[in-house]
Amino acid sequence: MKVSALAGGTGAAKLLRGLASCLAPEDLTVIGNTGDDTEVWRLHVSPDLDSVMYALAGVLDRERGWGRVNETFHCRDAMAAFGAETWFNLGDRDLATHLTRTAALRAGRSLSDVTLELTRRLGIAGLLLPMSDDPVRTRVRTPEAWLTFQEFFVRERARVKVLDVLYEGAEQARPAPRVLAAIADAELIIVCPSNPITSIGPILAVPGIREALARARARVVAVSPIVGDAAVSGPAGELMRARGLPVSPAGVASAYAPWLDALVIDAKDARYVDELATLGIAAVLADIVMTDAHTEVALARHVLAAA
């Protein structure tokens, strides 16, 4: 089965590890969010792409959910001693990724090209595509100022009130090469359990991607990042409220209607089955909280069965 997945970072990485255990490597294509890309110490950092890449390569730090396993932070500590801002942690091994990416981008190569090179050098046979080679940046409006996503999420620890979210540059962006083909040619399209507003939202904001999903011949199945009235992790609830969406599986379904066919929700949320049906979306009940490799594979099998 040829599967294409729309992905953010931490939650997506878990499900993608499970899917990679169930599929032939060449049958998995991931379309990754670049809305939270940022610049740290003049280096181009792609947090969501890197989390997915490290997960598929088996080098993601599972305990933290980001960065490389067995990481050290000597460079960060030295930068702090020189007075640099260090609220965005870059590990020493992780720096190699950002140095390689930044040098390639400054040499005129596209983000797609350098992402392909990085994944191949890490031994990944599947395809990881940025949603766009053009810059799209998620901005979060707070009562005091507009923040970049990393300022909101990492520096402020998502503790400030959210008034609005926008995707700067999205209207002028184009889907990266092979993104639309990955959607059109897929036999199953999966929306990973990522934040609907700041992980999947930027992907959908790129002109042509939402339309491609509506035209897709494949069944489109999403996994809810919400259990009950709270996010499994991260600030999805606050961001959904800022966009006028209820913090519930029904709110997730509303964010993806009308092109979504099925939503995998937690078994505890069976009360939402009828509400999803009124939106034309089938509910699939499963244990969606992934705590280890076993539960990652189990959920991946549920999602594939939903096809």
ZARO-515461 format. One record per atom (N, C-alpha, C, O): residue in one letter; x, y, z. Coordinates in steps of 0.05 Angstrom, whole numbers, padded with zeros to 5 digits, always signed. Example, Ala and Ser with C-alpha at 12.3 -4.5 7.8 and 13.67 -1.06 7.14 Angstrom:
BEGIN
A+00264-00114+00156;A+00246-00090+00156;A+00264-00066+00156;A+00285-00066+00169;S+00257-00045+00142;S+00273-00021+00143;S+00258+00001+00157;S+00268+00023+00161;
END
This chain:
BEGIN
M+00017-00024+00000;M+00000+00000+00000;M+00018+00025+00000;M+00035+00028+00017;K+00014+00043-00019;K+00028+00068-00020;K+00015+00088-00002;K-00008+00096-00007;V+00029+00097+00018;V+00018+00114+00039;V+00032+00141+00038;V+00057+00142+00037;S+00016+00162+00039;S+00027+00189+00042;S+00016+00201+00068;S-00008+00198+00073;A+00033+00213+00084;A+00025+00223+00110;A+00032+00252+00113;A+00053+00261+00104;L+00013+00268+00124;L+00018+00295+00131;L+00027+00296+00160;L+00014+00284+00178;A+00049+00310+00166;A+00062+00306+00192;A+00072+00332+00204;A+00083+00349+00190;G+00069+00334+00230;G+00083+00354+00246;G+00108+00341+00258;G+00123+00328+00244;G+00112+00344+00284;G+00136+00334+00297;G+00132+00310+00316;G+00132+00287+00307;T+00129+00316+00341;T+00130+00295+00362;T+00110+00273+00359;T+00117+00249+00357;G+00084+00280+00357;G+00063+00260+00355;G+00065+00245+00328;G+00061+00221+00327;A+00071+00260+00307;A+00074+00247+00281;A+00097+00227+00281;A+00095+00206+00270;A+00120+00235+00294;A+00143+00217+00294;A+00136+00190+00306;A+00146+00169+00297;K+00120+00190+00327;K+00112+00164+00340;K+00096+00147+00320;K+00102+00123+00317;L+00076+00159+00308;L+00059+00143+00289;L+00076+00134+00265;L+00072+00112+00256;L+00093+00151+00255;L+00109+00144+00232;L+00128+00121+00238;L+00134+00105+00220;R+00139+00121+00262;R+00155+00097+00270;R+00139+00072+00268;R+00148+00051+00258;G+00114+00073+00278;G+00097+00050+00276;G+00090+00042+00247;G+00091+00019+00240;L+00084+00062+00231;L+00078+00056+00202;L+00102+00045+00188;L+00100+00027+00172;A+00126+00055+00195;A+00150+00044+00182;A+00155+00015+00188;A+00168+00001+00173;S+00144+00006+00211;S+00146-00023+00218;S+00126-00040+00204;S+00129-00064+00203;C+00106-00027+00191;C+00084-00042+00179;C+00086-00041+00148;C+00072-00056+00134;L+00101-00023+00137;L+00102-00018+00108;L+00130-00023+00097;L+00150-00021+00112;A+00131-00029+00072;A+00157-00029+00058;A+00167+00000+00058;A+00151+00019+00053;P+00193+00004+00063;P+00203+00032+00065;P+00196+00050+00042;P+00190+00073+00046;E+00197+00039+00018;E+00192+00055-00006;E+00163+00062-00010;E+00156+00078-00027;D+00145+00051+00007;D+00117+00056+00004;D+00107+00079+00022;D+00084+00086+00022;L+00125+00091+00038;L+00118+00112+00056;L+00130+00139+00047;L+00154+00142+00045;T+00112+00158+00043;T+00120+00186+00037;T+00109+00204+00058;T+00085+00203+00064;V+00126+00221+00069;V+00117+00240+00090;V+00119+00268+00080;V+00140+00277+00069;I+00098+00283+00082;I+00098+00312+00076;I+00099+00327+00102;I+00080+00327+00118;G+00122+00340+00107;G+00127+00352+00133;G+00122+00382+00134;G+00124+00396+00115;N+00115+00390+00158;N+00110+00419+00164;N+00136+00434+00165;N+00155+00426+00179;T+00137+00457+00152;T+00160+00475+00154;T+00152+00502+00166;T+00168+00521+00166;G+00127+00504+00175;G+00117+00530+00185;G+00132+00538+00211;G+00133+00562+00217;D+00143+00519+00226;D+00158+00527+00250;D+00188+00526+00246;D+00203+00526+00265;D+00197+00526+00220;D+00226+00530+00215;D+00235+00556+00227;D+00219+00575+00228;T+00260+00557+00235;T+00270+00581+00248;T+00300+00584+00243;T+00312+00566+00232;E+00311+00606+00251;E+00340+00610+00249;E+00351+00613+00277;E+00342+00629+00293;V+00371+00597+00283;V+00385+00597+00308;V+00415+00599+00303;V+00426+00583+00289;W+00428+00620+00314;W+00456+00625+00309;W+00463+00625+00279;W+00484+00615+00271;R+00444+00637+00263;R+00447+00639+00234;R+00445+00612+00220;R+00454+00610+00197;L+00435+00592+00233;L+00431+00566+00221;L+00401+00561+00216;L+00385+00568+00233;H+00395+00549+00193;H+00367+00542+00187;H+00360+00516+00201;H+00371+00495+00195;V+00340+00518+00219;V+00331+00495+00234;V+00303+00488+00225;V+00285+00505+00223;S+00298+00462+00219;S+00272+00452+00211;S+00263+00432+00232;S+00266+00408+00228;P+00251+00441+00254;P+00246+00423+00277;P+00228+00399+00270;P+00234+00376+00278;D+00206+00403+00255;D+00188+00381+00249;D+00201+00361+00229;D+00199+00337+00233;L+00213+00372+00208;L+00227+00354+00189;L+00248+00337+00204;L+00251+00313+00199;D+00263+00350+00222;D+00284+00336+00235;D+00274+00315+00254;D+00285+00293+00256;S+00252+00321+00269;S+00240+00300+00287;S+00231+00276+00271;S+00236+00253+00280;V+00218+00280+00248;V+00210+00258+00231;V+00234+00243+00221;V+00235+00218+00221;M+00254+00258+00211;M+00278+00245+00200;M+00292+00228+00221;M+00300+00206+00215;Y+00296+00240+00244;Y+00310+00225+00265;Y+00294+00200+00274;Y+00306+00179+00280;A+00267+00203+00275;A+00251+00180+00283;A+00253+00157+00263;A+00257+00134+00271;L+00251+00164+00237;L+00253+00143+00217;L+00281+00130+00215;L+00284+00107+00208;A+00301+00146+00223;A+00329+00136+00223;A+00335+00121+00249;A+00357+00109+00251;G+00317+00122+00268;G+00322+00108+00294;G+00341+00122+00312;G+00353+00110+00330;V+00344+00149+00308;V+00363+00163+00326;V+00349+00186+00341;V+00363+00202+00354;L+00323+00186+00341;L+00308+00207+00357;L+00309+00200+00386;L+00306+00177+00394;D+00314+00220+00403;D+00313+00217+00432;D+00284+00212+00440;D+00268+00231+00439;R+00276+00188+00447;R+00249+00181+00454;R+00239+00195+00479;R+00216+00202+00481;E+00257+00198+00498;E+00249+00210+00524;E+00241+00239+00521;E+00221+00248+00531;R+00258+00255+00507;R+00252+00283+00502;R+00231+00287+00481;R+00215+00305+00482;G+00232+00269+00460;G+00214+00272+00438;G+00224+00290+00416;G+00211+00295+00396;W+00249+00300+00419;W+00262+00317+00399;W+00292+00313+00402;W+00302+00304+00422;G+00306+00321+00381;G+00335+00319+00381;G+00345+00290+00379;G+00329+00271+00377;R+00371+00287+00378;R+00383+00261+00375;R+00389+00247+00401;R+00394+00261+00421;V+00388+00221+00401;V+00394+00205+00424;V+00423+00209+00432;V+00440+00214+00415;N+00429+00206+00458;N+00456+00208+00468;N+00469+00235+00461;N+00493+00237+00456;E+00452+00256+00462;E+00462+00282+00454;E+00477+00296+00476;E+00473+00290+00500;T+00495+00313+00468;T+00510+00330+00487;T+00505+00360+00479;T+00496+00365+00457;F+00510+00378+00497;F+00504+00406+00493;F+00528+00424+00499;F+00524+00446+00511;H+00552+00415+00492;H+00575+00431+00498;H+00576+00458+00482;H+00583+00478+00494;C+00568+00457+00457;C+00567+00482+00441;C+00547+00502+00453;C+00553+00525+00455;R+00524+00492+00460;R+00504+00510+00472;R+00515+00523+00497;R+00511+00547+00501;D+00528+00508+00514;D+00538+00519+00539;D+00560+00540+00533;D+00562+00560+00547;A+00577+00534+00513;A+00598+00553+00505;A+00586+00579+00494;A+00595+00601+00499;M+00564+00575+00478;M+00551+00599+00466;M+00539+00616+00489;M+00539+00641+00488;A+00527+00603+00509;A+00516+00618+00532;A+00537+00634+00546;A+00532+00657+00554;A+00561+00622+00548;A+00583+00637+00561;A+00591+00661+00546;A+00602+00681+00557;F+00587+00661+00519;F+00593+00684+00502;F+00570+00704+00500;F+00571+00724+00486;G+00548+00698+00514;G+00525+00717+00515;G+00504+00712+00495;G+00486+00728+00492;A+00505+00689+00480;A+00484+00683+00460;A+00459+00673+00474;A+00460+00662+00496;E+00436+00677+00460;E+00411+00666+00470;E+00411+00636+00466;E+00419+00626+00445;T+00403+00621+00487;T+00404+00592+00485;T+00378+00580+00494;T+00378+00557+00503;W+00356+00595+00492;W+00330+00583+00500;W+00321+00562+00480;W+00305+00544+00487;F+00332+00562+00455;F+00326+00541+00436;F+00350+00522+00436;F+00371+00529+00426;N+00346+00499+00448;N+00368+00480+00452;N+00377+00467+00426;N+00361+00454+00412;L+00402+00470+00419;L+00414+00455+00396;L+00436+00437+00407;L+00455+00447+00419;G+00432+00411+00403;G+00452+00392+00412;G+00476+00391+00393;G+00475+00401+00370;D+00498+00380+00402;D+00522+00379+00386;D+00519+00362+00361;D+00529+00370+00340;R+00507+00338+00363;R+00502+00322+00340;R+00482+00335+00321;R+00484+00334+00297;D+00462+00347+00333;D+00441+00361+00318;D+00453+00383+00301;D+00443+00389+00280;L+00473+00396+00312;L+00486+00418+00297;L+00496+00410+00270;L+00495+00426+00251;A+00505+00385+00267;A+00514+00376+00241;A+00492+00377+00220;A+00497+00384+00197;T+00468+00370+00228;T+00445+00372+00210;T+00441+00401+00201;T+00438+00406+00177;H+00441+00419+00219;H+00435+00447+00213;H+00457+00460+00197;H+00452+00477+00180;L+00482+00453+00203;L+00505+00463+00188;L+00504+00454+00159;L+00508+00469+00140;T+00497+00428+00155;T+00495+00417+00128;T+00473+00430+00113;T+00476+00437+00089;R+00449+00432+00125;R+00426+00444+00112;R+00432+00473+00105;R+00426+00482+00082;T+00442+00488+00123;T+00446+00517+00119;T+00466+00522+00096;T+00462+00539+00079;A+00488+00507+00096;A+00508+00510+00075;A+00496+00504+00047;A+00501+00518+00028;A+00479+00483+00046;A+00467+00475+00020;A+00447+00497+00011;A+00447+00504-00012;L+00431+00507+00030;L+00412+00528+00022;L+00426+00553+00013;L+00417+00566-00006;R+00448+00560+00026;R+00463+00585+00018;R+00477+00581-00009;R+00483+00600-00022;A+00481+00556-00016;A+00494+00550-00042;A+00473+00549-00064;A+00480+00544-00087;G+00448+00553-00057;G+00427+00555-00077;G+00410+00530-00081;G+00393+00529-00098;R+00415+00509-00064;R+00399+00485-00066;R+00372+00489-00052;R+00370+00506-00034;S+00352+00473-00060;S+00326+00475-00048;S+00324+00459-00022;S+00341+00441-00017;L+00305+00466-00005;L+00301+00451+00019;L+00294+00422+00013;L+00302+00404+00028;S+00279+00417-00009;S+00273+00390-00017;S+00298+00374-00022;S+00301+00351-00014;D+00316+00386-00038;D+00341+00372-00045;D+00358+00365-00021;D+00367+00342-00018;V+00361+00384-00003;V+00378+00379+00020;V+00365+00360+00039;V+00379+00344+00052;T+00338+00360+00041;T+00324+00341+00058;T+00328+00313+00048;T+00332+00294+00063;L+00326+00310+00021;L+00331+00283+00009;L+00359+00273+00015;L+00363+00250+00022;E+00379+00291+00013;E+00406+00283+00019;E+00410+00275+00048;E+00423+00255+00054;L+00399+00290+00066;L+00401+00284+00095;L+00388+00257+00101;L+00400+00241+00115;T+00365+00252+00090;T+00351+00227+00096;T+00367+00203+00085;T+00369+00182+00097;R+00377+00206+00061;R+00393+00184+00049;R+00418+00178+00065;R+00426+00155+00069;R+00431+00199+00074;R+00456+00195+00090;R+00450+00183+00117;R+00467+00170+00129;L+00425+00185+00126;L+00417+00172+00151;L+00405+00145+00146;L+00396+00132+00165;G+00405+00136+00121;G+00396+00109+00115;G+00366+00105+00113;G+00356+00083+00115;I+00351+00127+00108;I+00322+00126+00106;I+00315+00121+00077;I+00322+00136+00059;A+00299+00100+00072;A+00291+00092+00045;A+00265+00106+00037;A+00260+00110+00013;G+00248+00114+00056;G+00224+00128+00050;G+00229+00156+00041;G+00252+00165+00041;L+00208+00170+00033;L+00211+00197+00022;L+00200+00218+00042;L+00177+00216+00051;L+00217+00237+00050;L+00209+00259+00067;L+00209+00284+00051;L+00230+00293+00041;L+00186+00297+00048;L+00184+00321+00032;L+00176+00345+00050;L+00157+00343+00065;P+00190+00367+00048;P+00178+00392+00060;P+00153+00400+00045;P+00151+00395+00021;M+00135+00412+00059;M+00110+00420+00045;M+00115+00440+00023;M+00100+00440+00003;S+00136+00456+00026;S+00142+00476+00006;S+00172+00483+00008;S+00184+00481+00030;D+00184+00490-00014;D+00211+00501-00014;D+00211+00531-00009;D+00232+00543-00005;D+00187+00543-00009;D+00185+00571-00004;D+00181+00576+00026;D+00169+00559+00039;P+00190+00598+00037;P+00187+00603+00065;P+00159+00609+00074;P+00146+00627+00063;V+00148+00592+00092;V+00123+00596+00105;V+00128+00595+00135;V+00140+00576+00145;R+00120+00616+00149;R+00126+00617+00178;R+00101+00622+00194;R+00085+00640+00189;T+00096+00605+00213;T+00074+00607+00231;T+00079+00629+00252;T+00100+00629+00265;R+00060+00648+00254;R+00062+00669+00274;R+00038+00667+00293;R+00015+00661+00285;V+00043+00672+00318;V+00023+00669+00339;V+00019+00697+00351;V+00038+00710+00361;R-00005+00707+00351;R-00011+00733+00362;R-00019+00730+00392;R-00037+00714+00398;T-00005+00745+00409;T-00011+00745+00437;T-00019+00774+00445;T-00017+00792+00428;P-00029+00778+00469;P-00037+00806+00476;P-00014+00826+00474;P-00019+00850+00470;E+00011+00817+00476;E+00034+00835+00476;E+00046+00838+00448;E+00054+00860+00441;A+00047+00817+00431;A+00061+00819+00406;A+00055+00794+00389;A+00044+00774+00399;W+00063+00796+00363;W+00064+00772+00346;W+00090+00757+00352;W+00111+00770+00352;L+00089+00731+00356;L+00112+00715+00361;L+00116+00695+00339;L+00096+00686+00327;T+00141+00687+00334;T+00145+00663+00317;T+00135+00639+00333;T+00132+00640+00357;F+00131+00617+00319;F+00121+00594+00334;F+00141+00585+00355;F+00133+00578+00377;Q+00167+00585+00348;Q+00187+00576+00368;Q+00188+00595+00392;Q+00193+00585+00414;E+00185+00621+00388;E+00184+00639+00410;E+00160+00632+00428;E+00163+00632+00453;F+00137+00627+00416;F+00113+00620+00431;F+00117+00593+00445;F+00111+00590+00469;F+00126+00573+00431;F+00125+00545+00441;F+00149+00539+00459;F+00146+00526+00480;V+00173+00548+00451;V+00197+00541+00466;V+00204+00563+00487;V+00206+00558+00510;R+00207+00588+00477;R+00216+00609+00495;R+00195+00615+00517;R+00201+00617+00540;E+00169+00618+00508;E+00148+00624+00526;E+00134+00599+00537;E+00116+00601+00554;R+00142+00576+00528;R+00131+00550+00537;R+00101+00548+00534;R+00087+00535+00549;A+00091+00562+00513;A+00062+00562+00507;A+00045+00571+00530;A+00022+00561+00533;R+00055+00588+00547;R+00040+00597+00570;R+00027+00624+00567;R+00014+00634+00585;V+00029+00636+00543;V+00016+00662+00538;V-00010+00658+00524;V-00014+00638+00510;K-00028+00676+00527;K-00054+00674+00514;K-00051+00678+00484;K-00036+00695+00475;V-00066+00661+00469;V-00065+00662+00440;V-00090+00676+00430;V-00113+00669+00436;L-00086+00697+00413;L-00109+00711+00401;L-00113+00704+00372;L-00136+00704+00363;D-00092+00696+00358;D-00095+00689+00330;D-00070+00675+00320;D-00049+00675+00334;V-00072+00662+00297;V-00050+00648+00285;V-00051+00654+00255;V-00072+00654+00243;L-00028+00660+00243;L-00027+00663+00214;L-00003+00649+00203;L+00016+00643+00218;Y-00004+00644+00177;Y+00018+00630+00163;Y+00030+00649+00143;Y+00022+00651+00120;E+00050+00663+00152;E+00063+00684+00136;E+00077+00672+00112;E+00093+00654+00115;G+00071+00683+00089;G+00083+00673+00064;G+00068+00651+00050;G+00075+00643+00028;A+00047+00640+00063;A+00034+00617+00051;A+00020+00623+00025;A+00021+00607+00007;E+00009+00647+00022;E-00006+00653-00002;E+00012+00654-00027;E+00003+00648-00049;Q+00037+00660-00023;Q+00056+00662-00045;Q+00071+00636-00049;Q+00086+00633-00069;A+00068+00617-00031;A+00083+00592-00032;A+00072+00572-00052;A+00048+00574-00059;R+00088+00554-00061;R+00080+00532-00078;R+00087+00505-00065;R+00106+00504-00050;P+00071+00485-00069;P+00079+00459-00058;P+00106+00450-00069;P+00113+00456-00092;A+00122+00438-00052;A+00148+00428-00061;A+00144+00407-00082;A+00123+00394-00084;P+00165+00403-00099;P+00163+00382-00120;P+00156+00355-00107;P+00166+00348-00086;R+00138+00341-00121;R+00129+00314-00113;R+00108+00314-00092;R+00097+00292-00086;V+00102+00337-00079;V+00081+00337-00058;V+00054+00330-00070;V+00040+00313-00060;L+00046+00344-00091;L+00019+00340-00103;L+00017+00312-00115;L-00003+00299-00113;A+00039+00302-00127;A+00039+00275-00138;A+00037+00254-00115;A+00024+00234-00119;A+00049+00260-00092;A+00048+00241-00070;A+00019+00238-00060;A+00011+00217-00052;I+00004+00260-00061;I-00024+00259-00053;I-00041+00245-00074;I-00058+00229-00068;A-00036+00252-00100;A-00052+00241-00121;A-00047+00211-00125;A-00066+00196-00132;D-00023+00202-00121;D-00016+00174-00126;D-00019+00156-00102;D-00017+00131-00105;A-00025+00166-00079;A-00027+00150-00055;A-00051+00132-00056;A-00071+00138-00068;E-00048+00109-00043;E-00071+00091-00038;E-00083+00095-00011;E-00106+00085-00006;L-00070+00109+00006;L-00080+00117+00032;L-00066+00143+00040;L-00041+00145+00038;I-00081+00163+00050;I-00070+00188+00060;I-00076+00189+00089;I-00099+00186+00098;I-00055+00194+00105;I-00058+00195+00134;I-00050+00222+00144;I-00030+00233+00137;V-00067+00234+00161;V-00061+00259+00175;V-00052+00250+00203;V-00069+00240+00218;C-00027+00254+00209;C-00016+00245+00235;C-00029+00260+00258;C-00041+00281+00255;P-00026+00249+00283;P-00037+00263+00306;P-00021+00287+00315;P-00008+00287+00336;S-00021+00307+00297;S-00006+00331+00301;S-00025+00354+00307;S-00049+00352+00301;N-00015+00376+00317;N-00031+00400+00322;N-00045+00409+00297;N-00032+00415+00277;P-00072+00410+00296;P-00086+00417+00272;P-00080+00446+00263;P-00083+00452+00239;I-00073+00463+00282;I-00069+00492+00275;I-00041+00498+00267;I-00037+00511+00247;T-00021+00489+00282;T+00006+00497+00277;T+00024+00476+00265;T+00047+00481+00259;S+00014+00451+00262;S+00030+00430+00249;S+00018+00423+00222;S+00032+00422+00202;I-00008+00417+00222;I-00022+00410+00197;I-00032+00435+00183;I-00032+00437+00158;G-00040+00455+00198;G-00051+00480+00187;G-00032+00493+00167;G-00041+00501+00145;P-00006+00496+00172;P+00012+00508+00152;P+00014+00492+00126;P+00016+00504+00105;I+00012+00466+00128;I+00013+00449+00104;I-00012+00455+00087;I-00010+00459+00063;L-00035+00456+00100;L-00060+00461+00085;L-00061+00489+00074;L-00076+00494+00056;A-00046+00508+00086;A-00047+00535+00077;A-00032+00540+00051;A-00036+00560+00038;V-00015+00521+00043;V+00000+00524+00018;V-00020+00519-00005;V-00032+00498-00006;P-00023+00538-00023;P-00043+00535-00045;P-00039+00510-00061;P-00017+00503-00069;G-00061+00495-00064;G-00060+00471-00080;G-00061+00445-00064;G-00070+00425-00074;I-00052+00446-00039;I-00051+00422-00023;I-00079+00414-00013;I-00087+00390-00015;R-00094+00433-00003;R-00121+00426+00006;R-00138+00416-00017;R-00154+00398-00014;E-00135+00429-00040;E-00150+00421-00064;E-00142+00393-00073;E-00159+00377-00082;A-00116+00387-00071;A-00107+00360-00078;A-00119+00339-00060;A-00125+00317-00069;L-00121+00345-00034;L-00134+00326-00016;L-00163+00322-00023;L-00173+00299-00020;A-00177+00343-00031;A-00205+00340-00038;A-00208+00323-00063;A-00229+00309-00066;R-00189+00324-00081;R-00190+00308-00106;R-00179+00280-00103;R-00183+00264-00121;A-00166+00274-00082;A-00151+00249-00079;A-00169+00225-00083;A-00192+00224-00073;R-00159+00205-00097;R-00174+00180-00100;R-00171+00163-00075;R-00188+00145-00071;A-00151+00168-00059;A-00146+00151-00036;A-00164+00160-00013;A-00174+00182-00012;R-00169+00141+00006;R-00183+00147+00030;R-00165+00164+00048;R-00141+00159+00050;V-00176+00185+00061;V-00160+00202+00078;V-00169+00197+00107;V-00192+00200+00115;V-00149+00188+00123;V-00154+00180+00151;V-00137+00197+00169;V-00112+00199+00164;A-00148+00210+00189;A-00133+00226+00208;A-00134+00212+00235;A-00152+00197+00241;V-00113+00218+00251;V-00113+00208+00279;V-00115+00233+00297;V-00100+00252+00294;S-00134+00233+00315;S-00139+00256+00332;S-00116+00260+00351;S-00106+00241+00364;P-00107+00285+00354;P-00088+00291+00376;P-00101+00299+00402;P-00088+00307+00421;I-00128+00297+00402;I-00144+00305+00425;I-00157+00280+00437;I-00169+00264+00423;V-00156+00277+00463;V-00171+00257+00478;V-00189+00271+00498;V-00179+00286+00514;G-00215+00267+00496;G-00233+00282+00512;G-00233+00311+00505;G-00239+00318+00482;D-00226+00328+00523;D-00225+00357+00518;D-00197+00368+00522;D-00194+00391+00528;A-00177+00351+00518;A-00149+00360+00521;A-00131+00347+00501;A-00135+00325+00492;A-00109+00362+00494;A-00089+00351+00476;A-00073+00329+00489;A-00068+00330+00513;V-00066+00309+00474;V-00048+00288+00484;V-00022+00301+00494;V-00011+00293+00515;S-00012+00320+00479;S+00012+00335+00487;S+00012+00362+00472;S+00000+00364+00451;G+00026+00381+00483;G+00030+00407+00469;G+00005+00425+00472;G-00014+00419+00486;P+00007+00448+00458;P-00013+00469+00462;P-00036+00468+00442;P-00048+00489+00436;A-00043+00445+00431;A-00064+00444+00411;A-00090+00455+00420;A-00104+00468+00405;G-00097+00450+00445;G-00123+00460+00456;G-00125+00490+00455;G-00145+00500+00445;E-00105+00504+00465;E-00105+00533+00465;E-00107+00544+00437;E-00121+00564+00432;L-00092+00532+00419;L-00091+00542+00391;L-00118+00536+00377;L-00127+00553+00361;M-00130+00513+00382;M-00156+00508+00370;M-00177+00527+00380;M-00194+00537+00364;R-00177+00534+00406;R-00196+00553+00417;R-00192+00580+00403;R-00211+00594+00398;A-00167+00588+00398;A-00161+00614+00386;A-00173+00615+00357;A-00179+00636+00347;R-00176+00592+00345;R-00187+00590+00318;R-00217+00584+00318;R-00229+00580+00297;G-00229+00585+00342;G-00258+00581+00344;G-00266+00552+00341;G-00290+00546+00336;L-00248+00533+00346;L-00255+00505+00344;L-00258+00493+00372;L-00242+00499+00389;P-00278+00476+00376;P-00280+00462+00402;P-00256+00443+00406;P-00247+00431+00387;V-00247+00442+00430;V-00224+00424+00436;V-00236+00396+00441;V-00242+00388+00464;S-00239+00382+00420;S-00251+00355+00420;S-00245+00341+00394;S-00236+00354+00375;P-00250+00315+00392;P-00247+00302+00366;P-00265+00315+00345;P-00257+00315+00321;A-00288+00325+00352;A-00305+00339+00333;A-00292+00364+00322;A-00295+00371+00299;G-00277+00378+00340;G-00262+00401+00331;G-00241+00394+00311;G-00237+00409+00291;V-00227+00372+00315;V-00207+00363+00296;V-00220+00356+00270;V-00210+00363+00248;A-00243+00342+00271;A-00257+00335+00246;A-00265+00359+00231;A-00264+00360+00206;S-00274+00380+00245;S-00283+00405+00232;S-00260+00418+00218;S-00263+00430+00197;A-00236+00416+00229;A-00212+00429+00217;A-00205+00416+00191;A-00193+00428+00173;Y-00213+00390+00187;Y-00205+00375+00163;Y-00228+00370+00145;Y-00224+00358+00123;A-00252+00377+00152;A-00275+00374+00134;A-00271+00394+00111;A-00260+00415+00116;P-00281+00388+00087;P-00297+00365+00079;P-00282+00342+00066;P-00294+00323+00055;W-00255+00343+00066;W-00240+00323+00051;W-00232+00298+00068;W-00220+00279+00057;L-00238+00299+00094;L-00231+00276+00111;L-00252+00254+00110;L-00276+00260+00111;D-00243+00229+00107;D-00262+00207+00106;D-00266+00194+00133;D-00288+00186+00140;A-00245+00191+00149;A-00247+00178+00175;A-00228+00190+00195;A-00207+00200+00188;L-00237+00190+00220;L-00220+00200+00242;L-00217+00178+00263;L-00237+00168+00273;V-00192+00172+00269;V-00186+00152+00290;V-00186+00167+00317;V-00170+00186+00321;I-00205+00160+00334;I-00208+00173+00360;I-00203+00153+00383;I-00205+00129+00378;D-00198+00163+00406;D-00193+00145+00429;D-00219+00131+00437;D-00241+00142+00434;A-00216+00106+00446;A-00239+00091+00454;A-00256+00105+00475;A-00280+00100+00478;K-00243+00122+00491;K-00258+00137+00512;K-00277+00158+00500;K-00294+00168+00513;D-00273+00164+00474;D-00289+00185+00461;D-00311+00175+00443;D-00318+00188+00423;A-00321+00151+00449;A-00342+00140+00432;A-00367+00157+00430;A-00382+00155+00411;R-00371+00175+00449;R-00394+00193+00448;R-00393+00212+00424;R-00414+00224+00418;Y-00371+00214+00411;Y-00369+00233+00388;Y-00375+00219+00361;Y-00375+00232+00341;V-00381+00193+00362;V-00385+00178+00337;V-00408+00191+00321;V-00405+00195+00297;D-00430+00196+00333;D-00453+00207+00319;D-00448+00235+00309;D-00456+00242+00287;E-00434+00251+00325;E-00428+00279+00316;E-00410+00279+00292;E-00413+00295+00274;L-00391+00260+00291;L-00373+00258+00268;L-00389+00249+00243;L-00384+00258+00221;A-00408+00232+00248;A-00424+00222+00225;A-00440+00245+00213;A-00444+00244+00188;T-00448+00264+00228;T-00463+00287+00217;T-00445+00304+00199;T-00455+00318+00182;L-00419+00302+00203;L-00400+00316+00186;L-00391+00299+00162;L-00375+00308+00145;G-00402+00275+00160;G-00395+00257+00138;G-00369+00243+00143;G-00356+00233+00124;I-00360+00241+00168;I-00334+00229+00175;I-00339+00204+00192;I-00352+00206+00213;A-00328+00182+00184;A-00330+00157+00200;A-00311+00158+00223;A-00288+00167+00221;A-00320+00149+00246;A-00303+00147+00270;A-00292+00119+00272;A-00307+00099+00269;V-00267+00117+00279;V-00254+00092+00284;V-00243+00093+00312;V-00226+00110+00319;L-00252+00074+00329;L-00243+00074+00357;L-00218+00058+00361;L-00216+00036+00351;A-00199+00069+00377;A-00174+00055+00382;A-00162+00068+00407;A-00170+00089+00416;D-00141+00055+00418;D-00125+00067+00439;D-00104+00084+00424;D-00086+00073+00412;I-00107+00110+00425;I-00090+00128+00409;I-00066+00140+00423;I-00050+00153+00411;V-00064+00136+00449;V-00041+00146+00464;V-00018+00127+00461;V-00019+00104+00470;M+00004+00137+00449;M+00027+00120+00443;M+00048+00125+00464;M+00059+00147+00467;T+00055+00104+00479;T+00074+00106+00501;T+00100+00090+00496;T+00120+00094+00510;D+00100+00072+00476;D+00124+00056+00471;D+00121+00045+00442;D+00102+00050+00428;A+00141+00029+00434;A+00142+00019+00407;A+00118+00001+00401;A+00107+00001+00379;H+00109-00014+00422;H+00086-00032+00418;H+00061-00017+00411;H+00046-00024+00393;T+00056+00004+00426;T+00031+00020+00421;T+00033+00036+00396;T+00013+00042+00383;E+00057+00044+00388;E+00060+00057+00362;E+00053+00039+00339;E+00039+00047+00320;V+00062+00014+00340;V+00055-00005+00319;V+00026-00012+00319;V+00013-00014+00298;A+00015-00015+00343;A-00014-00022+00346;A-00031-00001+00333;A-00050-00007+00319;L-00025+00025+00339;L-00041+00046+00327;L-00037+00047+00297;L-00056+00052+00282;A-00013+00044+00288;A-00008+00044+00259;A-00025+00022+00245;A-00036+00027+00224;R-00027-00001+00257;R-00043-00022+00245;R-00073-00015+00245;R-00087-00021+00226;H-00082-00001+00266;H-00110+00008+00266;H-00115+00028+00243;H-00135+00026+00229;V-00096+00046+00239;V-00099+00066+00218;V-00099+00053+00191;V-00116+00060+00174;L-00081+00034+00186;L-00081+00020+00160;L-00106+00004+00156;L-00116+00002+00134;A-00117-00008+00178;A-00141-00023+00175;A-00165-00005+00168;A-00184-00014+00155;A-00164+00020+00177;A-00185+00039+00171;A-00187+00045+00141;A-00207+00057+00132;A-00166+00038+00126;A-00167+00043+00097;A-00186+00024+00083;A-00189+00025+00059;
END
